[in-house]
Amino acid sequence: MPKPAVVSVFGVAPLRIGGTETFARELSIQLAVAGRQSVLCFLSKPTEQVERFLKLPNITIEVLPNSDAFSLAATQNLAEILKRYEPEILHLHFVGFLGVYPWLAHFRSVRKVYFTDHTSRPAGHQIKRAPFWKRLLARGINQQLTKVICVSEYGYRCITGLGLLPNDRFELIYNGVDLTRVHPDPILNIAFRRRYSIPTERAIVLQVSWIIPEKGIPELLQAARQVLSKTNKVQFVLVGEGAYREQYMKAAQELGLGDHITWTGMVQDPFGEGVYDAADIVCQLSHWEEVFGWMIAEAMAYQKPIVATRVGGIPELVRDSVSGFLVEREDVRAAAEKIILLSEKPELRREMGLAGSQITNEKFALKQNVTQLLGLYDLK
């Protein structure tokens, strides 16, 4: 007789071992202890490295294209998956808040349906109650949702402020970092620098993100120019891919950043490939209201000081002047000043890095946060 199952739908492509993939693995580990099969649905087949990472006895991977947007084909495919596995629980991630999946689960006799809100809001987003007709419609559409999981207090305030569901249907469970994978290694630091020809005397200022405007890449480039006008002992490293990469690489050339900037492209396993081991300072100069900041939490776990914008949920991670520095959105000068300060003061970097690591252990440890989620699942 097959084990009871939990089906998790992730409206993302599993291209790297990042926050989503480590969450899926830890969830599956804890579901195995509870005697459950874990069915993970992604937009596409995982890369070979991600597939190896997710290879556990109780995991089954399904490909569910177009699940991140309304699609008749995706709905039909999910219906087949629910029929095949007869899960107790359906958990939705990175799909629309208003959709047919909860009702589909209801008609397939799924006992509970959860939705996690991973949505970052536009810059300057104002929290306000939705019009009555929208609230009425949303309550009808989402009647079958058991709980909505919010990954930060900021996200909780945003979604509860709309008034789309009763407040007792929302729970705050932070995203987390798999601390069992955090093993600072000076050898990985050396290997990373060699791979990208970064001189040992240069402090590495790192940003890990999609290469898009919302992540503040233009401001980071402007800050880099100001930093390099004061010191040549800094290297800016941008890890990630995105539609604007070529445009920003050209902009970096025009700004005269020369060989003081490195574009790595997508790194499939930042932990395993020494991305954070090599970093001295980690930046996240986002424009939009980040609902969480997974890469910030990862960097803090590696005891790295942060320079980030005071937007969205980022202040819940970074304690200003304790684990890093917060600057206002688009304040290039302030960002540059903080980067220079940290580049010149290794002892301050160590102090802030240790403070950040402690915060991560207390609030953003993946194992304890997934345990909290399984408590909500209430598996018998």
C-alpha positions, 0 to 999 in steps of 0.5 A: 500500500503506498504511503500517504502523500503531500503534493507541493507545487512550485511555480519555478524552474529548479535550475540551482540549489537555492532556497526553494530547493533546500526547502523542498528537501528539508520538507521531504526529510521531515515528511519521511519521518512522518511516514509520508511521500513527498511529491514535488511539482516544478515548472520543468525538469530539475538540472542534473545537480538539483536532481541529485540534491533532491534524490531521497527515497520518499521524493517523487518529482513531477513536471507541471508546466505553466503552473505559475499562471492560469492554464487549462493544461496545467489544471488538467495535469495537476488533476491527474497528479492529485488523482494518482497520488491521492494526497492528504495535503496540497501546498502551493508556492509561486502560483497566483493567490486567486486560482482554481487549484484549491477548488480542484483539490477539494473536488479530489478530496484533498484534506487541506490546502496551503498557499505560501505568499512569496510575492515581493511588492512594487517599490513604495507599495501602500498597504490598503484594504481591497474593495468590498467586491474584491474581498467577496470574490476572493473569499469565494475563490479561496474558501478551500484554503486551509492556511496562507503562509507568510514568509515575513512580517512585512508579507503578513501585513501586506496580505492581511491588510487587503482583507481578502480572508479572515486573519486567522487563516494566515500564519507567519513562518519565515523562510529559512537557510539549511544550516547543515550545509553551511561550512565556511571553507578557506579552500573554497574561497581560494578556488573561487578567486582563482576561477574568476581571476580575482586578486587576493588583496581585493575585498569581494563585494557580492550580490547574488540575485536575478540581474534585473532592475528590481534588484538594484543593479544600476545602483550597485554599479553606480556605488561601485564607481564611487567606491573605486574612485576611493580605493582599488582594493575592492572587487564587485561580484554579481552572481546570477542571470537575467534579461538585463545582464548584457545591458548592465555589463555594457553599463559597467564598461561605460562606468569604467569599472574595468576588471574590478567587476565580475559577472559569474552567471548562474551558479548552480550551488552557491554553497558548494562552489564557494560563493559566500566563502569568498565574499567579504561584504554582501549587498542587496540594493533592491528597489522593490519591497522584498518580501524576504531576502533569501540570499541575505539570510544565506550570507548572514549564515556565512557570517558576512556583513550586509549592505542593503536597502531599507525595503520590504522585509529586509529590515527583519533580517538586517539589524542596522549597524549590528549585522550590517547597514541599511540605506534608503532606496537609490541612495548610492552615496550611502551604499558606497560609504558603507561598502568603503567602511566595511572594506577598510575594517575587517574587525567590523566585518567579523563583528557584524558577521557573527551578529548576523549568524546568530540572528539566522540561527535564531530566526531563519534556521530551515529545520525549525521553520519547516518543523513549524510548518509540519505542526500546521499540517497536523499529520496524524 
